[in-house]
Structures are given as structure tokens and as C-alpha cells.
Amino acid sequence: MSVDEKREVKYHNITIHNRCNETISVAALYLDSDGSKKAAGWFVVEPNSKKDIGVKTYEHTIYLHAESANGSLWDGSLDPENQIEAPVFEKSFKYSIDQINHLDEDSAEWISFFSNKIPSNLRNYTLPFTCK
């Protein structure tokens, strides 16, 4: 994609809205503004607050995984046909999916991500997480 083509395409800026009374940690898989598939996490979102996680994607689908200290979990288990699995790390991480074979597998844990469709007309997209 050329620079001029990128200027015409609007990216989606992702915000997480934590509607829980507990802190959640979120990981994301997305197509980055440079056209590469990325994984990033853990974005910590305090209870009953919103956080721009710094993810910008041109795609209309983002894959997310979230968990809380009290055991709430948002993953691909509810929609196994649309889930994706990818490695995550205990501490903050960001990597390009094409680097997956070069990651330290001893410190990685493979988890499932659920897909979320982003309406094409929204540049700033807020995704709510509600505890069970």
C-alpha cells in the first residue's frame, strides 16, 4: 500500500471500556498501520474506566483476549470457529506475527482470542468488557 493509499484509508483506534469492578488485562491481534499482523498486550484497564490501548488497525476485525484477577475470561471459547490462537507472554509484549517462529517458546503461552467486528464507519472504536 502506497503512502497516498494509506492517507485515503481511515484506521480504527481501539479503546477498551472496562465495565467490571475489577482490573482486566487485555491482549490484541490486529493488522497494524504498516500492513503487518501484530500481537500486543498486556494492556491493564482499571475497574469502570476506559483506556486507549494504542492499537490502530485498518482492518474491520480485531482479535482480543482479556482476563481479570478474579477469573473472568474473554477468549475464543464461545465462538470456536472464529477464534485464533497465538502466543502471549507474562509481561508486556508486542511482536509481528511473522516473527512467531523466532519467539522464546519457553516463556510463551498459547491462548485463544475472540474476533470482534469493527463497524467500518467508526474511526474511534470502544469495546466494552462486562464481568459475568
C-alpha positions in Angstrom: 0.0 0.0 0.0 1.5 3.3 -1.0 1.6 6.4 1.3 -1.1 8.1 -0.7 -3.4 5.0 -0.4 -2.8 4.9 3.3 -3.9 8.5 3.7 -7.2 7.6 2.0 -7.9 4.7 4.3 -9.1 5.5 7.8 -7.7 3.4 10.6 -9.6 2.3 13.7 -8.3 3.5 17.0 -9.1 0.9 19.7 -10.3 1.8 23.3 -11.2 -0.7 25.9 -14.1 0.1 28.3 -13.8 -2.0 31.4 -17.3 -2.1 32.9 -16.2 -4.5 35.7 -15.5 -3.8 39.3 -12.1 -5.5 38.8 -8.9 -4.7 36.8 -8.7 -6.5 33.5 -5.6 -7.3 31.3 -6.1 -7.3 27.5 -4.1 -8.7 24.6 -4.8 -7.9 20.9 -4.1 -9.4 17.5 -4.6 -6.9 14.6 -3.4 -5.6 11.3 -1.1 -2.7 12.1 -1.0 0.6 10.1 2.2 -0.7 8.4 0.3 -3.7 7.0 1.9 -6.3 9.3 -0.1 -8.6 11.6 0.8 -7.8 15.2 0.2 -9.2 18.7 0.4 -6.9 21.7 -0.5 -7.0 25.4 -1.0 -6.8 28.3 -3.0 -3.6 28.4 -4.1 -3.1 32.0 -7.5 -1.4 32.3 -8.7 -0.3 35.8 -12.2 -1.0 37.0 -15.0 1.1 35.5 -12.7 3.0 33.2 -11.7 3.4 29.6 -8.2 3.1 28.1 -6.9 3.8 24.6 -4.6 0.9 24.1 -2.6 2.5 21.3 -3.7 -0.1 18.7 -4.5 1.3 15.2 -5.8 -1.1 12.6 -7.1 -0.7 9.0 -9.0 -4.0 9.2 -12.6 -4.3 10.4 -11.8 -7.2 12.6 -9.7 -7.3 15.7 -8.9 -10.3 17.9 -8.9 -9.9 21.7 -8.3 -11.9 24.8 -8.9 -10.5 28.3 -8.8 -11.8 31.8 -9.3 -10.5 35.3 -7.6 -11.3 38.6 -10.9 -12.8 39.8 -11.1 -15.3 37.0 -13.3 -13.6 34.4 -12.2 -14.6 30.9 -12.9 -13.3 27.5 -11.4 -15.7 24.9 -12.4 -17.6 21.8 -14.2 -20.4 23.6 -17.7 -19.1 22.9 -17.1 -18.9 19.2 -14.5 -21.6 18.3 -15.0 -21.3 14.6 -13.8 -17.7 14.6 -11.1 -17.9 17.3 -7.4 -17.5 16.7 -4.6 -18.9 18.9 -1.3 -17.0 19.4 1.4 -16.9 22.0 1.5 -14.3 24.8 4.0 -13.6 27.4 3.7 -12.9 31.1 4.9 -9.3 30.9 4.1 -6.6 28.3 4.8 -7.7 24.7 4.5 -6.6 21.1 5.6 -8.7 18.1 4.9 -9.2 14.5 3.2 -12.5 13.7 5.9 -13.2 11.1 8.3 -13.4 14.0 6.4 -16.2 15.7 8.9 -18.9 14.8 11.7 -16.8 16.5 9.9 -16.2 19.8 11.1 -17.7 23.0 8.7 -20.6 23.3 9.8 -21.5 26.8 8.3 -18.2 28.1 5.3 -18.1 25.8 1.8 -19.4 26.5 -0.6 -20.1 23.6 -4.1 -18.7 24.3 -7.3 -18.2 22.2 -8.5 -14.8 21.0 -12.1 -13.9 20.1 -12.9 -12.0 16.9 -14.7 -8.6 17.1 -16.1 -6.8 14.1 -15.5 -3.1 13.9 -18.1 -1.1 12.1 -16.4 0.4 9.0 -17.8 3.9 9.7 -16.1 4.2 13.2 -12.7 5.6 13.4 -12.6 5.5 17.2 -14.0 2.2 18.4 -14.7 1.5 22.1 -15.1 -2.2 23.0 -16.9 -2.8 26.3 -16.0 -5.7 28.7 -18.6 -6.7 31.2 -17.9 -9.2 34.0 -20.1 -12.2 34.4 
